[in-house]
């Protein structure tokens, strides 16, 4: 009875446990299987005749927080045709020194953001073994949905500084990772997607980079182009930051340091500040009319973004552009120029509020963690597979 439950604990088919040895860092389990007829790989005849035995040490899943080794007593059979061969096992592939479930364990661990070295230490295999298991995993291109989002991230893989991530922001799913953001390569990639699939895309979300928009108009003619809110809202944040930096150059050293340390009070929404923070922010704005006007324009634009009514947003948006153009602040005049150029796509972001690059930015943060734990990944195919494993 006890032997039966011990065998069940190991959970390997037709395996009998003969002995268990415990050490400080590992567990060694001696096992064998029940004898049965085996087919000769040479002539196909069934035989039960055993020629001899050999012992093989196999790595298995960690057991009781220790490395686990299975010492398998392997039978070698003798066929009447003269062929000698080892018996086969459901849990051990031929020529392998690790169980199938240990390989599956490593593949499962690669879904996390752990480095290959950390996975290898946890599974008690070499880093090169983990790399080979990773290389055996293949991801094709996922089918496009009605909404797609594209963004670049700094990957530094395969001698390219930037890679592109293609996401379905509605289903929160990474569709693919592209090796670079060069126009020709992006065009070839989109061209390789069947036309019927591309024409079903209704929304294309991206940042304010002309190449993305040009390619979207060519390869996704039925899609409404939406500029992601994060990318156009930060134009206002950048504008007020440039105003602050310009004014700081004329300030005394102690005041300059204070404004730099307290810049978050100016950047944050005024309504979200605590009472003492509001008082400090008011004092900072009293220093200069330009900073006070810049803060007003920033708050006004954030109010427009928060308005749930698109009809009002459209009117207020163009009014804000005129106000910024006539503000006398070069930083906001440049911002207004950018907004006027991208007005159609920005208004689409106001109109279709459910379209956002938020999931994409979340995936980008996960990629940063993966890069940091791995100390960079040079092989693009491995990098792509790790990202798709970690994000899907």
Buried (B, 14 or more C-beta within 10 A) or exposed (E): EEEEEEBEEBEBEEBBBEEEEEEEEBBBBBBBBEEEEBBBEEEEEEBEEEBEEEEEEBBBBBBEEBBBBBBBBBBEBBBEEEBEBBEEBEBBEEEBEBBEBBBEBBBEBBEBBBBBBBBBBBBBBEBEBBBEBBEEEEBEEBEBBEBBBBBBBEBBBBEBEBBBBBBBBBEBBBBBBBBBBBEEBBBEBBEEBEEEEBEBBBBBBBBBBEEBBEBBEEBBEEBBBBBBBBBBBEBBBEBBBBBBBBBBEEBEEEBBEBBEEBBEBBEBEBEEBEEEBBEBBBEBBEEBEBBBBBBBBBBBBBBBBEBEEEEEBBEBBBEBBEBBBEBEBEBBBBBBEBBBEBBEBBBBBBBBEEBBBBBBBBBBEBBBEBBEBBEEBEBBBBBBBBBBBBBE
